[in-house]
Amino acid sequence: METITVFTLIFGAYLLGSIPTAVWLGKRFYGIDVREFGSGNAGATNTFRILGKRAGVPVLAIDIIKGSVAVLLAYLSTYQYGTNQFVNLQLALGISALIGHVFPIFVGFRGGKGVATILGIVMCLTPITSALVLLVFLTILISTRYVSLSSILAGISYPIFLNLVLKNENQTLLTFSVLVAILLIITHKKNITRLLKKEEARVELFASSKN
């Protein structure tokens, strides 16, 4: 029975992650599919770029919440909090939500890069580490105005803070943290190319909303 519950929760986390916030919000309120403009991704960054802050902020918030709520679904299981089983289930739920965000079933499996959803996941899994990673992200973003570079360096800093600075001893979390860093590098390959060519677009942090 527990196995059925676990698989149900994992599938539910995938469906939760599949909620295409940027696509649905863009089509409903602006008549625009953000995947057809800018970077072509259904994520918060592209929404900010195409539709402005009034659309970007809620997309960012909801995508973060998707990751956090997916991890919190572990409390619906019978696993005891703090055990390896519980942590492993949290990771499975978070990863399932992330897969849903990147490959959403509701809009033809064309989603975003998952940065905001990853943030929501790690905020619940490792809050202290997440705060340090967020500080790295904001520092790089404010100094360079490159969201992609900020995301990549924040992702790389995650396993460093978690395992070397805060001395994590959970091997599953260690593996997850490294995979997060690798995933962010892989999903930002085009951005890395543009950064090297100095063609990457910068964001206007304090620009007024377009709408």
Residue, then its C-alpha position, 0 to 999 in steps of 0.5 A: m500500500e505504501t508503494i502505491t502511495v509513493f507512486t501516486l505522490i510522485f505522479g502528483a508532483y509531476l502534474l504539479g510541476s507541469i502547471p505551465t504558469a508562464v504559458w497559461l498566464g501569457k495566453r490568458f491575459y496577454g494573448i501571447d505564448v511566451r515560448e514563441f518569443g525571446s529565448g523560447n522558454a516557458g519560464a520566469t526570465n523569459t516572461f519578465r523579458i517579454l511581458g514585464k514585471r506584472a507577469g514575471v513576478p507571479v510566474l516566478a512566485i508560482d514556479i517557486i511554490k510548485g517546487s516547494v509544495a512538491v517536496l512538502l507532499a512527502y508529509l502525506s506519506t507514512y515515512q518518519y520525518g528526518t529519516n533517509q526514506f523521508v529525505n529520499l522521497q522528498l528528493a524524488l518528489g522534487i525531481s518529479a516536479l522539476i521534470g514536469h516543469v521542463f517537460p509539462i504534459f499540459v502544453g506539449f512537453r515544452g517548458g522552462k529551464g527549471v531554475a525557479t522550481i529548483l529554488g523552491i525544491v532546495m528551499c524546503l530541502t536545505p533552507i540554510t544552503s538555499a539562503l547562501v545560494l540565493l545570496v550568490f545569485l543576487t550578488i551576481l545578478i546585481s553586479t552583472r545583470y545576467v540572469s543566466l550567469s547568476s543561475i549557473l554560478a548559484g547552481i555551482s555554489y549549491p553543492i559547495f555550500l551544502n557539502l563542503v561548508l555545511k558538511n552534509e552527510n547524506q549521500t543522496l543529497l550530495t548526489f542531488s546537489v551535484l546533479v542540480a549544478i550539472l543540470l543548470i549548466i546543461t540547460h544553459k548551454k546556449n546562454i553560455t555560448r552567448l555569454l562567451k560571445k558577449e551576446e547575452a541579453r542583460v535584464e533591466l532590474f529597476a525598469s518599469s513594468k511594460n504593462 
